[in-house]
Each structure stands twice: as C-alpha cells, then as structure tokens.
Amino acid sequence: GWRDDAGGYLTGDLCERSAHLFDGHAIVQIAAMRAPWPILWFVSDNGRRPGCTFVPGQQVVAWHWHDTDGVVESCGVNSEGGEDRLYLIVRRTINGVTKRYVERLGSLLPTSLADSWFLDCALAYAGSPVSVVTGLAHLEGKTVGVFADGRQQTTKVVAGGQITLDT
C-alpha cells in the first residue's frame, strides 16, 4: 500500500516464509492467473514449478510447488471460457530421446467428480473390461499409478507400451 512517509508504495516479501523454494535459484519466468483463483506461476532455473495463490484482500499467501517427471522450461496463461489456463513447455526424456511438450493445466473447476483428476500425462480408458492396458509407449520404462474400477491399484512399470492390471 501507499505510505506518505516512504513517498511511495511498500510491498512485503512474498517469499519470506518460502525461502526453500528460491534460495540458490533464479526465477526465469512468471505467469499470472486470475480466474478462478489468483495464482502466480513461476519457472525456476532448476526446472521446478512453484506457484503462489495470492489474495491480498484476504491476506492469503499460499506457496506450493508441482513436481513433474521432466523440466519445466516456460509458462504462460491464456483465458479460455471464463477460466485462465496454465500452459507449460516441459522437456522430457522419452525412450532415451529428449522431447518438448506443450502441456495445459486442466480446469480448476471440474463439473463432476469423474473430471476431478489432476495428473501429468494422465490417460482415461472407457470401454469393455480389459486386463491389459496398451497404448502407453510414451510412458515406456516409467512407473505409473493406476486407478481402476473405483480403487487404486499397485503401481506398474510400463513395458512394451503396456501394463497389466491387478484385477
């Protein structure tokens, strides 16, 4: 806020209580999301993606970070249908080859419980019952979590572009 005795605006250090996210690292990019919640997204020089939910009128400053199996290189926000969406450029190593992906954060206002999943490289299957899930070549050699028939299964390692379900 403005302070006459200082002759200008004074700001607090938003990172004061979250130094562990920034010490020894530089912020290389910032993107601001306003709707549905005000979140500042950062790209750090170590490829991490910290964020800050910031609502000064309610004195809310909540730091968080989001790990991914890759390196976040860039971020930006685009308004889509009344909701801001975060876009990332992520460098990943897939089958020994370095690739870059444009990734988009899903809606933060899901319309149903079935739409409430927030995972990197997540896939959904709908169809007749199967015991083997195929089409996973992009996850070759990766350990993946599995949620099927309403419950979590043991983690699986993708081999030959597929996994075998527990049940």
N, C-alpha and C positions, 0 to 999 in steps of 0.2 A: 504494500500500500504506500501511498504518498506520505512523506514526512517533511514538514516545513523545516525542522531543524537540520535535516540532512540535505535539503534542497533537491529532493527527488524521490523516486520510488525505491523502496528497500525490499529485497527478496531474501527469503531464507534458503538455506542449503537443503534441497530436497533429498540429497544423497547422504546426509549426515548420519542417519541410522542404518544405512545400507552400504557402507564403505566396502564391504567384502565383494560387492558386485563390480566395483570400479577400480579399486586400488591396483596399481600396476598395469592398468589397461586404459586404452583410449576409446572414446565413443566415436565411431566413424560415420554414423547416420542416425537421424531421428525422424520419426513419422508420428503425427498426431491424429488420433481417432476421437471423434466427438460423440457419435451415436452408435450403439445405445448407451455406452458409458464412455466417459473421457479417459482414454488410456494413451500415455506416451510410450511409444515403442522405440527401442534403441538397438543398434547393431554395434557390438563391441569388437575390438580388433582381435579378440580370441575366438570370434565366431559365435559367441553366445547371444541370446536374445532376451535381455532384461526388459521389463515393462514397468510402468508406474501408473496405477489407477489414481487419478488426481482430481479431487473435487474440493477446491479451496473453500467454497462457501460452507461446506460441512466438515471442514478440517480433516479430510480423508487424504492420506498419502499412504498407499499400499504398494510396496515393491514386490515383484515376482519375477521369476525367470522361467524360460521354457526350453528344456533340452530337446535336441533332435540328433539323430544319427547322421550328422553332416555339419557343414559350416555355413552359417548364415552370412551372406555377403552384402545383401542390400535389402531395404524395406521401403514400402510406400503404402499409402492409404488411398482408397478410392470409394466414393459414395455410391451405393447401389441400392435403390429402392428404399430409401429412408434409413439405411444402416450402413455404417462405414465398414469396409472390409480391408484387412491387412494382407498385402501381397509381399512375398519374400522371394529372393533369389537364393537358393540353397545349393551348395556344392556337395555332392555325394559321390562315394565310390561304389559303383555297382558292377559286380563281376570283374573287379580289378580295373575298371575304367572310370576315370573321373568324368562326371556329368553334372550339368547345372539344370536345376528345375525351377520353374515359376510355380510357387505354391501359394494357395489362397486360404486364409483362415475362414472356416465355416461360420455360419450365422451364430451370433451370441444370443439370439432369441429363437431357439428352436420351437416349432409349433407342436411337437409331440415328443413323448419320451423316446420313441424309436429314432428320432432325429437328434438326440442328445448324446452324440459321441464326438469327442474332440481328440483325435489321434493323428499322428504322422502316417502318411501312406496307408491309411485305413481303407479297407475294401468291405463291401457288403455282398452277401450272396442271398439270393431269393430263388427258390426253385425246389425241385424234388429233393428228398433227403439224399445226402451223399456221405461217404466216409472219408473220401479223399478230395481235397480242395486243390484245384490246379490253377494255372494262370498267374503264378507268383514268381516268375523268372526275375522280375525287377527286385525281388527280395532274396535272391539266392544267397545262401550262407548266413542269413540274418536270423536271429531268434525273434519270434513273433508271439504276441499274446493272442489268445483265441477265446471268443465269447460265442457260444452256440447254444441254441435251444434254451435261452434264458439263463445260462450259467457259464461261469468261467471255466475253461479247461486248462490243462497244463500247457506251459509254453512249448513251442515247437521250433525246430530249426528247418528252414526251407531247404530242401534238397531236390534237385531235378525239377525245380519250379513248382513244387507241390508240398503239401503237408497231409498227414493222416490224423483225423480227429479221434479223440478218445472214445466217443460214443456217437 
